[in-house]
Amino acid sequence: MHARLRHQGFTLIELMVAVAVVAILASVALPAYTDYVRRGTLSDAFSGLSTAQVKMEQYFQDNRSYVSSGTTCGTSITATSYFSFACTGTASTYTFTATGVTGKASAGHVYTITQDGSKATTSFKGSTVTGKSCWLTKSTSEC
């Protein structure tokens, strides 16, 4: 008797099913991963604005004004990889703004803090936000 040769391997259908499963997993995982990376960049804005608030209060204690001249704030914060910082103010008020850098995961995010500690999100994932007195991280409805 001759032993039958048996071919081993995968059928085309089995390969197509495997590719379909991988595609479905990727379509779920990629947006979740992208959102995870984006949320990770937001800490640059929050720490920068918190540092700015402390520096502005120190400047005010020394000079009795938040500005050095005109509307130029008495201190500044160095830009990070993901956010740039700007400040406008008067002798008794200021608003520090963190703006996401174009081309980075933080693009489309704008956060502010004022002299009284009021936090606000004015833009989140590129959409304008109104009425949020907090720094959004996950969605436009959560603080």
C-alpha positions in Angstrom: 0.0 0.0 0.0 1.1 3.4 -0.8 0.9 6.1 1.8 -1.1 9.0 0.7 0.7 12.3 0.7 -1.0 14.8 2.8 -0.7 18.5 2.0 -0.5 20.8 4.9 -1.3 24.4 5.1 -4.2 26.9 5.2 -7.0 27.2 2.8 -7.8 30.5 1.2 -10.9 30.8 3.3 -9.0 30.4 6.5 -6.6 33.1 5.5 -9.4 35.5 4.5 -11.1 34.9 7.9 -7.8 35.6 9.7 -7.3 38.8 7.7 -10.8 39.9 8.4 -10.4 39.4 12.2 -7.1 41.4 12.2 -8.8 44.2 10.2 -11.7 44.4 12.7 -9.3 44.5 15.7 -7.2 47.2 14.0 -10.3 49.3 13.3 -11.1 49.3 17.0 -7.6 49.5 18.4 -6.2 52.3 16.2 -8.7 55.0 17.3 -8.4 54.0 20.9 -4.6 54.2 20.7 -4.7 57.6 19.0 -7.0 58.9 21.7 -4.7 57.5 24.4 -1.6 59.3 22.8 -3.6 62.5 22.5 -4.6 62.4 26.2 -1.0 61.8 27.2 0.1 65.1 25.6 -2.5 67.2 27.5 -0.4 67.0 30.7 2.1 69.4 29.1 -0.7 72.1 28.9 -1.9 71.4 32.4 1.5 71.5 34.1 2.6 74.5 32.0 -0.5 76.5 33.0 -0.2 75.5 36.6 3.4 76.6 36.6 2.4 79.9 34.9 -0.1 80.6 37.6 2.4 80.2 40.3 5.0 82.3 38.5 2.4 85.1 37.9 1.5 85.2 41.6 5.1 85.4 42.5 5.6 88.3 40.1 2.5 90.0 41.5 3.8 89.7 45.0 7.1 91.4 44.0 5.6 94.1 41.7 2.0 94.6 42.7 1.1 94.1 39.0 0.7 91.1 36.7 2.2 92.9 33.7 5.6 94.4 33.1 4.4 96.9 30.5 1.2 97.4 28.5 -0.5 94.0 28.3 2.8 92.0 28.5 2.7 89.6 31.3 5.4 89.7 33.9 6.5 86.1 33.2 6.4 83.6 30.4 6.4 79.8 30.0 8.6 78.0 27.5 6.8 76.1 24.8 6.8 72.3 25.0 6.8 69.8 22.2 3.0 69.8 22.2 1.9 73.2 23.4 2.8 76.9 23.1 1.9 79.4 25.8 0.8 83.0 25.6 -0.4 85.5 28.1 -2.3 88.8 28.1 -3.1 90.9 31.1 -3.6 94.1 33.0 -2.2 95.3 36.3 -4.9 93.2 38.2 -5.8 90.4 35.7 -4.2 87.9 33.3 -5.2 85.0 31.1 -2.6 82.4 30.2 -3.4 80.3 27.2 -2.0 76.9 26.1 -2.5 76.1 22.4 -1.8 72.7 20.8 1.0 72.7 18.3 -0.1 72.0 14.7 0.9 68.6 13.4 1.0 67.0 16.8 -1.5 65.0 18.7 -2.3 68.1 20.8 -3.4 70.1 17.8 -6.9 71.5 18.2 -6.7 71.9 21.9 -6.8 75.3 23.7 -6.8 75.7 27.5 -6.7 78.8 29.7 -6.2 79.8 33.3 -6.8 83.3 34.9 -5.7 85.1 37.9 -8.5 83.8 40.1 -7.7 80.2 39.1 -10.5 79.8 36.7 -9.8 77.0 34.2 -11.4 76.8 30.8 -11.3 74.8 27.6 -12.0 76.9 24.5 -11.2 74.3 21.9 -11.2 70.5 22.2 -10.2 68.2 19.3 -10.6 71.1 17.0 -14.1 72.0 18.0 -15.1 75.2 19.8 -16.2 74.6 23.4 -18.3 77.0 25.4 -19.5 77.0 29.0 -16.8 74.6 30.3 -15.0 75.9 33.4 -12.6 73.0 33.5 -9.8 71.4 31.4 -11.4 68.7 29.3 -9.4 65.5 28.7 -11.7 62.7 27.5 -14.8 64.3 25.8 -16.5 67.6 25.4 -18.9 66.7 28.2 -16.5 65.5 30.9 -14.2 67.4 33.2 
